Amino acid sequence: MREMRNGSVERNISSGVVKITDYADRLIDGLKDTDFIEKVKAAQINWIGRKDGINIDFEIKGTDRKLTVFTTTPVNFGATFLVVAPEHQFVSDIGSRKIWGEW
């Protein structure tokens, strides 16, 4: 168990949940052989959530660090901002340093 900066608690809980993304291709491809209506197939595909895209590395100005971002729409490589989850390692690494005006 780990306490987060915002006061919430992160816990590791073992469960019988299967990581569906490991089976996404097989599940989606298997839908082709079913008799479900297209609306149901589309709903299942959206629920499974397989996404095709690329990873883009963004260098952090003034450091040797980079953030890798997955995107399904690499139309324009110019980004206005990046959002980082509070539990991401990068947030822990920057700590309380005054960086936002510098980077």
N, CA, C and O atoms as CSV, one atom per row, in Angstrom:
chain,resi,resn,atom,element,x,y,z
A,1,MET,N,N,0.852,-1.168,0.000
A,1,MET,CA,C,0.000,0.000,0.000
A,1,MET,C,C,0.901,1.235,0.000
A,1,MET,O,O,1.931,1.265,0.673
A,2,ARG,N,N,0.494,2.264,-0.774
A,2,ARG,CA,C,1.302,3.472,-0.906
A,2,ARG,C,C,0.382,4.676,-0.869
A,2,ARG,O,O,-0.631,4.722,-1.566
A,3,GLU,N,N,0.747,5.652,-0.046
A,3,GLU,CA,C,-0.055,6.870,0.021
A,3,GLU,C,C,0.392,7.813,-1.082
A,3,GLU,O,O,1.587,8.025,-1.288
A,4,MET,N,N,-0.584,8.379,-1.793
A,4,MET,CA,C,-0.309,9.275,-2.899
A,4,MET,C,C,-0.267,10.716,-2.394
A,4,MET,O,O,-0.697,10.997,-1.275
A,5,ARG,N,N,0.247,11.621,-3.213
A,5,ARG,CA,C,0.358,13.030,-2.835
A,5,ARG,C,C,-0.980,13.676,-2.542
A,5,ARG,O,O,-1.068,14.576,-1.707
A,6,ASN,N,N,-2.018,13.226,-3.219
A,6,ASN,CA,C,-3.333,13.837,-3.025
A,6,ASN,C,C,-4.090,13.242,-1.844
A,6,ASN,O,O,-5.257,13.571,-1.632
A,7,GLY,N,N,-3.440,12.368,-1.070
A,7,GLY,CA,C,-4.061,11.778,0.104
A,7,GLY,C,C,-4.739,10.451,-0.159
A,7,GLY,O,O,-5.130,9.762,0.783
A,8,SER,N,N,-4.888,10.071,-1.436
A,8,SER,CA,C,-5.495,8.776,-1.738
A,8,SER,C,C,-4.476,7.670,-1.472
A,8,SER,O,O,-3.294,7.933,-1.249
A,9,VAL,N,N,-4.951,6.448,-1.500
A,9,VAL,CA,C,-4.095,5.301,-1.213
A,9,VAL,C,C,-4.123,4.355,-2.399
A,9,VAL,O,O,-5.192,4.021,-2.909
A,10,GLU,N,N,-2.948,3.921,-2.837
A,10,GLU,CA,C,-2.840,2.948,-3.915
A,10,GLU,C,C,-2.573,1.592,-3.283
A,10,GLU,O,O,-1.649,1.446,-2.484
A,11,ARG,N,N,-3.386,0.593,-3.642
A,11,ARG,CA,C,-3.234,-0.740,-3.075
A,11,ARG,C,C,-3.043,-1.762,-4.187
A,11,ARG,O,O,-3.612,-1.624,-5.269
A,12,ASN,N,N,-2.247,-2.778,-3.918
A,12,ASN,CA,C,-2.128,-3.908,-4.824
A,12,ASN,C,C,-3.130,-4.956,-4.376
A,12,ASN,O,O,-3.051,-5.453,-3.252
A,13,ILE,N,N,-4.064,-5.292,-5.237
A,13,ILE,CA,C,-5.102,-6.258,-4.915
A,13,ILE,C,C,-5.015,-7.396,-5.934
A,13,ILE,O,O,-5.108,-7.165,-7.140
A,14,SER,N,N,-4.839,-8.604,-5.450
A,14,SER,CA,C,-4.817,-9.734,-6.373
A,14,SER,C,C,-6.251,-10.103,-6.709
A,14,SER,O,O,-7.136,-10.073,-5.854
A,15,SER,N,N,-6.459,-10.446,-7.950
A,15,SER,CA,C,-7.802,-10.825,-8.381
A,15,SER,C,C,-7.690,-11.766,-9.559
A,15,SER,O,O,-6.597,-12.035,-10.056
A,16,GLY,N,N,-8.814,-12.255,-9.995
A,16,GLY,CA,C,-8.852,-13.180,-11.121
A,16,GLY,C,C,-9.118,-12.488,-12.434
A,16,GLY,O,O,-9.563,-13.132,-13.385
A,17,VAL,N,N,-8.863,-11.205,-12.520
A,17,VAL,CA,C,-9.135,-10.453,-13.738
A,17,VAL,C,C,-8.051,-10.743,-14.769
A,17,VAL,O,O,-6.862,-10.751,-14.448
A,18,VAL,N,N,-8.468,-10.980,-15.999
A,18,VAL,CA,C,-7.541,-11.229,-17.099
A,18,VAL,C,C,-7.237,-9.912,-17.773
A,18,VAL,O,O,-8.137,-9.108,-18.013
A,19,LYS,N,N,-5.974,-9.688,-18.078
A,19,LYS,CA,C,-5.587,-8.481,-18.803
A,19,LYS,C,C,-6.054,-8.627,-20.251
A,19,LYS,O,O,-5.380,-9.248,-21.072
A,20,ILE,N,N,-7.199,-8.057,-20.544
A,20,ILE,CA,C,-7.869,-8.266,-21.829
A,20,ILE,C,C,-7.037,-7.767,-23.007
A,20,ILE,O,O,-7.173,-8.276,-24.120
A,21,THR,N,N,-6.179,-6.775,-22.773
A,21,THR,CA,C,-5.387,-6.260,-23.887
A,21,THR,C,C,-4.437,-7.312,-24.445
A,21,THR,O,O,-4.044,-7.224,-25.608
A,22,ASP,N,N,-4.055,-8.319,-23.632
A,22,ASP,CA,C,-3.198,-9.384,-24.136
A,22,ASP,C,C,-3.911,-10.263,-25.156
A,22,ASP,O,O,-3.263,-10.963,-25.933
A,23,TYR,N,N,-5.233,-10.231,-25.157
A,23,TYR,CA,C,-6.025,-11.082,-26.031
A,23,TYR,C,C,-6.867,-10.286,-27.027
A,23,TYR,O,O,-7.718,-10.861,-27.706
A,24,ALA,N,N,-6.649,-8.997,-27.124
A,24,ALA,CA,C,-7.496,-8.126,-27.937
A,24,ALA,C,C,-7.579,-8.582,-29.391
A,24,ALA,O,O,-8.676,-8.647,-29.946
A,25,ASP,N,N,-6.460,-8.897,-30.015
A,25,ASP,CA,C,-6.474,-9.295,-31.419
A,25,ASP,C,C,-7.314,-10.551,-31.629
A,25,ASP,O,O,-8.132,-10.608,-32.547
A,26,ARG,N,N,-7.113,-11.555,-30.780
A,26,ARG,CA,C,-7.874,-12.803,-30.921
A,26,ARG,C,C,-9.369,-12.571,-30.703
A,26,ARG,O,O,-10.198,-13.127,-31.423
A,27,LEU,N,N,-9.706,-11.757,-29.719
A,27,LEU,CA,C,-11.118,-11.494,-29.446
A,27,LEU,C,C,-11.790,-10.760,-30.606
A,27,LEU,O,O,-12.884,-11.129,-31.035
A,28,ILE,N,N,-11.127,-9.723,-31.107
A,28,ILE,CA,C,-11.711,-8.943,-32.202
A,28,ILE,C,C,-11.788,-9.768,-33.480
A,28,ILE,O,O,-12.801,-9.741,-34.180
A,29,ASP,N,N,-10.713,-10.504,-33.787
A,29,ASP,CA,C,-10.732,-11.328,-34.995
A,29,ASP,C,C,-11.790,-12.420,-34.901
A,29,ASP,O,O,-12.388,-12.790,-35.912
A,30,GLY,N,N,-12.028,-12.938,-33.700
A,30,GLY,CA,C,-13.039,-13.973,-33.504
A,30,GLY,C,C,-14.453,-13.479,-33.730
A,30,GLY,O,O,-15.348,-14.273,-34.021
A,31,LEU,N,N,-14.663,-12.196,-33.601
A,31,LEU,CA,C,-16.002,-11.643,-33.834
A,31,LEU,C,C,-16.431,-11.773,-35.299
A,31,LEU,O,O,-17.625,-11.775,-35.597
A,32,LYS,N,N,-15.463,-11.881,-36.210
A,32,LYS,CA,C,-15.784,-12.007,-37.638
A,32,LYS,C,C,-16.595,-13.269,-37.926
A,32,LYS,O,O,-17.394,-13.301,-38.862
A,33,ASP,N,N,-16.384,-14.302,-37.118
A,33,ASP,CA,C,-17.047,-15.586,-37.346
A,33,ASP,C,C,-18.359,-15.735,-36.585
A,33,ASP,O,O,-18.924,-16.828,-36.552
A,34,THR,N,N,-18.853,-14.669,-35.976
A,34,THR,CA,C,-20.098,-14.760,-35.201
A,34,THR,C,C,-21.281,-14.256,-36.011
A,34,THR,O,O,-21.122,-13.586,-37.032
A,35,ASP,N,N,-22.470,-14.594,-35.529
A,35,ASP,CA,C,-23.700,-14.159,-36.199
A,35,ASP,C,C,-24.311,-12.916,-35.557
A,35,ASP,O,O,-25.470,-12.591,-35.813
A,36,PHE,N,N,-23.539,-12.224,-34.728
A,36,PHE,CA,C,-24.074,-11.028,-34.071
A,36,PHE,C,C,-24.298,-9.925,-35.098
A,36,PHE,O,O,-23.632,-9.874,-36.133
A,37,ILE,N,N,-25.251,-9.040,-34.792
A,37,ILE,CA,C,-25.470,-7.893,-35.673
A,37,ILE,C,C,-24.281,-6.942,-35.569
A,37,ILE,O,O,-23.567,-6.932,-34.566
A,38,GLU,N,N,-24.082,-6.158,-36.600
A,38,GLU,CA,C,-22.909,-5.279,-36.660
A,38,GLU,C,C,-22.850,-4.312,-35.479
A,38,GLU,O,O,-21.766,-3.997,-34.987
A,39,LYS,N,N,-24.004,-3.843,-35.025
A,39,LYS,CA,C,-24.044,-2.915,-33.888
A,39,LYS,C,C,-23.452,-3.569,-32.633
A,39,LYS,O,O,-22.724,-2.920,-31.882
A,40,VAL,N,N,-23.759,-4.839,-32.408
A,40,VAL,CA,C,-23.230,-5.568,-31.247
A,40,VAL,C,C,-21.731,-5.799,-31.414
A,40,VAL,O,O,-20.969,-5.636,-30.462
A,41,LYS,N,N,-21.307,-6.175,-32.609
A,41,LYS,CA,C,-19.874,-6.379,-32.866
A,41,LYS,C,C,-19.090,-5.086,-32.620
A,41,LYS,O,O,-18.023,-5.108,-32.006
A,42,ALA,N,N,-19.625,-3.961,-33.103
A,42,ALA,CA,C,-18.952,-2.671,-32.914
A,42,ALA,C,C,-18.850,-2.333,-31.433
A,42,ALA,O,O,-17.818,-1.838,-30.980
A,43,ALA,N,N,-19.905,-2.595,-30.682
A,43,ALA,CA,C,-19.876,-2.328,-29.239
A,43,ALA,C,C,-18.812,-3.181,-28.551
A,43,ALA,O,O,-18.104,-2.699,-27.666
A,44,GLN,N,N,-18.698,-4.438,-28.953
A,44,GLN,CA,C,-17.695,-5.321,-28.358
A,44,GLN,C,C,-16.281,-4.862,-28.698
A,44,GLN,O,O,-15.398,-4.865,-27.839
A,45,ILE,N,N,-16.072,-4.474,-29.938
A,45,ILE,CA,C,-14.748,-3.995,-30.357
A,45,ILE,C,C,-14.371,-2.742,-29.565
A,45,ILE,O,O,-13.232,-2.611,-29.119
A,46,ASN,N,N,-15.318,-1.826,-29.390
A,46,ASN,CA,C,-15.042,-0.614,-28.611
A,46,ASN,C,C,-14.767,-0.941,-27.155
A,46,ASN,O,O,-13.922,-0.300,-26.530
A,47,TRP,N,N,-15.467,-1.930,-26.599
A,47,TRP,CA,C,-15.255,-2.313,-25.204
A,47,TRP,C,C,-13.887,-2.955,-25.020
A,47,TRP,O,O,-13.202,-2.693,-24.031
A,48,ILE,N,N,-13.484,-3.801,-25.979
A,48,ILE,CA,C,-12.172,-4.455,-25.903
A,48,ILE,C,C,-11.086,-3.392,-25.960
A,48,ILE,O,O,-10.105,-3.464,-25.220
A,49,GLY,N,N,-11.252,-2.427,-26.816
A,49,GLY,CA,C,-10.392,-1.256,-26.801
A,49,GLY,C,C,-9.048,-1.377,-27.469
A,49,GLY,O,O,-8.126,-0.652,-27.094
A,50,ARG,N,N,-8.886,-2.247,-28.431
A,50,ARG,CA,C,-7.595,-2.311,-29.128
A,50,ARG,C,C,-7.413,-1.025,-29.921
A,50,ARG,O,O,-8.329,-0.575,-30.608
A,51,LYS,N,N,-6.258,-0.455,-29.825
A,51,LYS,CA,C,-5.953,0.759,-30.568
A,51,LYS,C,C,-4.651,0.569,-31.327
A,51,LYS,O,O,-3.681,0.043,-30.783
A,52,ASP,N,N,-4.630,0.990,-32.564
A,52,ASP,CA,C,-3.413,1.001,-33.355
A,52,ASP,C,C,-2.873,2.416,-33.333
A,52,ASP,O,O,-3.629,3.376,-33.484
A,53,GLY,N,N,-1.578,2.550,-33.147
A,53,GLY,CA,C,-0.970,3.870,-33.101
A,53,GLY,C,C,0.531,3.758,-32.996
A,53,GLY,O,O,1.112,2.717,-33.304
A,54,ILE,N,N,1.157,4.836,-32.558
A,54,ILE,CA,C,2.615,4.866,-32.415
A,54,ILE,C,C,2.985,5.516,-31.083
A,54,ILE,O,O,2.182,6.221,-30.472
A,55,ASN,N,N,4.207,5.263,-30.655
A,55,ASN,CA,C,4.779,5.952,-29.498
A,55,ASN,C,C,5.645,7.104,-30.013
A,55,ASN,O,O,6.430,6.938,-30.947
A,56,ILE,N,N,5.489,8.260,-29.394
A,56,ILE,CA,C,6.302,9.429,-29.740
A,56,ILE,C,C,7.077,9.837,-28.493
A,56,ILE,O,O,6.498,9.961,-27.413
A,57,ASP,N,N,8.388,10.045,-28.637
A,57,ASP,CA,C,9.225,10.495,-27.524
A,57,ASP,C,C,9.315,12.013,-27.543
A,57,ASP,O,O,9.655,12.614,-28.562
A,58,PHE,N,N,9.004,12.626,-26.399
A,58,PHE,CA,C,9.148,14.066,-26.230
A,58,PHE,C,C,10.301,14.314,-25.278
A,58,PHE,O,O,10.280,13.843,-24.141
A,59,GLU,N,N,11.309,15.052,-25.731
A,59,GLU,CA,C,12.444,15.392,-24.881
A,59,GLU,C,C,12.045,16.521,-23.943
A,59,GLU,O,O,11.352,17.455,-24.347
A,60,ILE,N,N,12.481,16.434,-22.698
A,60,ILE,CA,C,12.201,17.475,-21.708
A,60,ILE,C,C,13.334,18.483,-21.760
A,60,ILE,O,O,14.478,18.156,-21.442
A,61,LYS,N,N,13.023,19.692,-22.155
A,61,LYS,CA,C,14.004,20.761,-22.355
A,61,LYS,C,C,14.890,20.935,-21.122
A,61,LYS,O,O,14.401,20.992,-19.994
A,62,GLY,N,N,16.193,21.017,-21.355
A,62,GLY,CA,C,17.144,21.267,-20.283
A,62,GLY,C,C,17.506,20.038,-19.463
A,62,GLY,O,O,18.185,20.152,-18.443
A,63,THR,N,N,17.061,18.862,-19.900
A,63,THR,CA,C,17.375,17.625,-19.179
A,63,THR,C,C,17.741,16.546,-20.186
A,63,THR,O,O,17.664,16.755,-21.397
A,64,ASP,N,N,18.138,15.397,-19.673
A,64,ASP,CA,C,18.351,14.251,-20.550
A,64,ASP,C,C,17.151,13.307,-20.512
A,64,ASP,O,O,17.237,12.162,-20.956
A,65,ARG,N,N,16.035,13.796,-19.980
A,65,ARG,CA,C,14.822,12.999,-19.824
A,65,ARG,C,C,13.945,13.086,-21.064
A,65,ARG,O,O,14.050,14.020,-21.858
A,66,LYS,N,N,13.078,12.089,-21.210
A,66,LYS,CA,C,12.069,12.113,-22.261
A,66,LYS,C,C,10.814,11.435,-21.725
A,66,LYS,O,O,10.883,10.600,-20.823
A,67,LEU,N,N,9.670,11.804,-22.291
A,67,LEU,CA,C,8.401,11.148,-22.001
A,67,LEU,C,C,7.922,10.498,-23.288
A,67,LEU,O,O,7.917,11.127,-24.346
A,68,THR,N,N,7.525,9.248,-23.194
A,68,THR,CA,C,6.999,8.530,-24.339
A,68,THR,C,C,5.484,8.558,-24.263
A,68,THR,O,O,4.899,8.210,-23.237
A,69,VAL,N,N,4.848,8.977,-25.357
A,69,VAL,CA,C,3.404,9.132,-25.410
A,69,VAL,C,C,2.858,8.268,-26.533
A,69,VAL,O,O,3.376,8.295,-27.650
A,70,PHE,N,N,1.805,7.493,-26.238
A,70,PHE,CA,C,1.116,6.704,-27.261
A,70,PHE,C,C,0.011,7.550,-27.866
A,70,PHE,O,O,-0.737,8.211,-27.146
A,71,THR,N,N,-0.093,7.532,-29.183
A,71,THR,CA,C,-1.171,8.268,-29.841
A,71,THR,C,C,-1.733,7.446,-30.993
A,71,THR,O,O,-1.002,6.744,-31.690
A,72,THR,N,N,-3.036,7.548,-31.176
A,72,THR,CA,C,-3.686,6.890,-32.305
A,72,THR,C,C,-3.842,7.841,-33.478
A,72,THR,O,O,-4.265,7.438,-34.561
A,73,THR,N,N,-3.500,9.104,-33.262
A,73,THR,CA,C,-3.648,10.104,-34.323
A,73,THR,C,C,-2.384,10.949,-34.445
A,73,THR,O,O,-2.366,12.105,-34.020
A,74,PRO,N,N,-1.326,10.376,-35.025
A,74,PRO,CA,C,-0.065,11.125,-35.163
A,74,PRO,C,C,-0.086,12.075,-36.353
A,74,PRO,O,O,0.845,12.089,-37.158
A,75,VAL,N,N,-1.142,12.862,-36.463
A,75,VAL,CA,C,-1.308,13.758,-37.596
A,75,VAL,C,C,-0.285,14.884,-37.548
A,75,VAL,O,O,0.328,15.225,-38.560
A,76,ASN,N,N,-0.109,15.457,-36.360
A,76,ASN,CA,C,0.782,16.604,-36.208
A,76,ASN,C,C,1.679,16.335,-35.015
A,76,ASN,O,O,1.187,16.092,-33.913
A,77,PHE,N,N,2.990,16.376,-35.219
A,77,PHE,CA,C,3.912,16.080,-34.137
A,77,PHE,C,C,4.151,17.269,-33.216
A,77,PHE,O,O,4.956,17.168,-32.290
A,78,GLY,N,N,3.484,18.379,-33.441
A,78,GLY,CA,C,3.580,19.512,-32.534
A,78,GLY,C,C,2.531,19.354,-31.444
A,78,GLY,O,O,1.338,19.299,-31.742
A,79,ALA,N,N,2.947,19.280,-30.206
A,79,ALA,CA,C,1.999,19.113,-29.101
A,79,ALA,C,C,1.958,20.390,-28.276
A,79,ALA,O,O,2.989,21.021,-28.041
A,80,THR,N,N,0.770,20.764,-27.839
A,80,THR,CA,C,0.608,21.938,-26.988
A,80,THR,C,C,0.942,21.617,-25.549
A,80,THR,O,O,1.549,22.431,-24.853
A,81,PHE,N,N,0.544,20.417,-25.087
A,81,PHE,CA,C,0.826,20.014,-23.715
A,81,PHE,C,C,0.782,18.495,-23.609
A,81,PHE,O,O,0.241,17.821,-24.486
A,82,LEU,N,N,1.347,17.964,-22.542
A,82,LEU,CA,C,1.279,16.545,-22.208
A,82,LEU,C,C,0.670,16.427,-20.822
A,82,LEU,O,O,0.938,17.251,-19.948
A,83,VAL,N,N,-0.134,15.422,-20.626
A,83,VAL,CA,C,-0.730,15.171,-19.319
A,83,VAL,C,C,-0.080,13.911,-18.756
A,83,VAL,O,O,0.007,12.889,-19.436
A,84,VAL,N,N,0.375,13.994,-17.505
A,84,VAL,CA,C,1.027,12.868,-16.851
A,84,VAL,C,C,0.194,12.470,-15.640
A,84,VAL,O,O,-0.177,13.318,-14.829
A,85,ALA,N,N,-0.099,11.179,-15.520
A,85,ALA,CA,C,-0.860,10.687,-14.371
A,85,ALA,C,C,-0.069,10.912,-13.093
A,85,ALA,O,O,1.157,10.799,-13.103
A,86,PRO,N,N,-0.743,11.227,-11.993
A,86,PRO,CA,C,-0.035,11.517,-10.741
A,86,PRO,C,C,0.817,10.356,-10.246
A,86,PRO,O,O,1.794,10.581,-9.532
A,87,GLU,N,N,0.477,9.129,-10.604
A,87,GLU,CA,C,1.267,7.990,-10.140
A,87,GLU,C,C,2.413,7.631,-11.079
A,87,GLU,O,O,3.141,6.672,-10.820
A,88,HIS,N,N,2.586,8.382,-12.166
A,88,HIS,CA,C,3.676,8.121,-13.108
A,88,HIS,C,C,5.017,8.390,-12.430
A,88,HIS,O,O,5.136,9.317,-11.630
A,89,GLN,N,N,6.007,7.593,-12.745
A,89,GLN,CA,C,7.335,7.726,-12.145
A,89,GLN,C,C,7.924,9.115,-12.357
A,89,GLN,O,O,8.640,9.618,-11.492
A,90,PHE,N,N,7.635,9.736,-13.485
A,90,PHE,CA,C,8.163,11.070,-13.782
A,90,PHE,C,C,7.752,12.075,-12.710
A,90,PHE,O,O,8.550,12.932,-12.331
A,91,VAL,N,N,6.524,11.983,-12.220
A,91,VAL,CA,C,6.043,12.911,-11.192
A,91,VAL,C,C,6.845,12.731,-9.912
A,91,VAL,O,O,7.218,13.713,-9.269
A,92,SER,N,N,7.114,11.482,-9.536
A,92,SER,CA,C,7.927,11.222,-8.340
A,92,SER,C,C,9.349,11.738,-8.528
A,92,SER,O,O,9.945,12.273,-7.594
A,93,ASP,N,N,9.892,11.579,-9.726
A,93,ASP,CA,C,11.268,11.986,-9.996
A,93,ASP,C,C,11.468,13.488,-9.900
A,93,ASP,O,O,12.521,13.938,-9.448
A,94,ILE,N,N,10.479,14.279,-10.316
A,94,ILE,CA,C,10.673,15.724,-10.295
A,94,ILE,C,C,10.497,16.293,-8.898
A,94,ILE,O,O,10.976,17.390,-8.608
A,95,GLY,N,N,9.811,15.556,-8.026
A,95,GLY,CA,C,9.664,15.976,-6.637
A,95,GLY,C,C,9.136,17.380,-6.505
A,95,GLY,O,O,8.206,17.769,-7.211
A,96,SER,N,N,9.720,18.141,-5.613
A,96,SER,CA,C,9.225,19.494,-5.354
A,96,SER,C,C,10.048,20.564,-6.072
A,96,SER,O,O,9.907,21.752,-5.780
A,97,ARG,N,N,10.902,20.152,-7.006
A,97,ARG,CA,C,11.726,21.131,-7.726
A,97,ARG,C,C,10.865,22.120,-8.489
A,97,ARG,O,O,9.812,21.764,-9.018
A,98,LYS,N,N,11.311,23.343,-8.540
A,98,LYS,CA,C,10.596,24.351,-9.329
A,98,LYS,C,C,11.022,24.166,-10.782
A,98,LYS,O,O,12.097,24.603,-11.192
A,99,ILE,N,N,10.163,23.517,-11.539
A,99,ILE,CA,C,10.577,23.180,-12.904
A,99,ILE,C,C,9.639,23.726,-13.959
A,99,ILE,O,O,10.044,23.894,-15.109
A,100,TRP,N,N,8.407,24.005,-13.604
A,100,TRP,CA,C,7.433,24.280,-14.652
A,100,TRP,C,C,7.782,25.494,-15.489
A,100,TRP,O,O,7.481,25.512,-16.683
A,101,GLY,N,N,8.396,26.495,-14.916
A,101,GLY,CA,C,8.801,27.636,-15.707
A,101,GLY,C,C,10.077,27.388,-16.469
A,101,GLY,O,O,10.377,28.112,-17.418
A,102,GLU,N,N,10.847,26.371,-16.074
A,102,GLU,CA,C,12.142,26.115,-16.681
A,102,GLU,C,C,12.075,25.137,-17.835
A,102,GLU,O,O,12.896,25.217,-18.749
A,103,TRP,N,N,11.125,24.218,-17.823
A,103,TRP,CA,C,11.109,23.165,-18.839
A,103,TRP,C,C,10.218,23.538,-19.961
A,103,TRP,O,O,10.075,22.774,-20.916
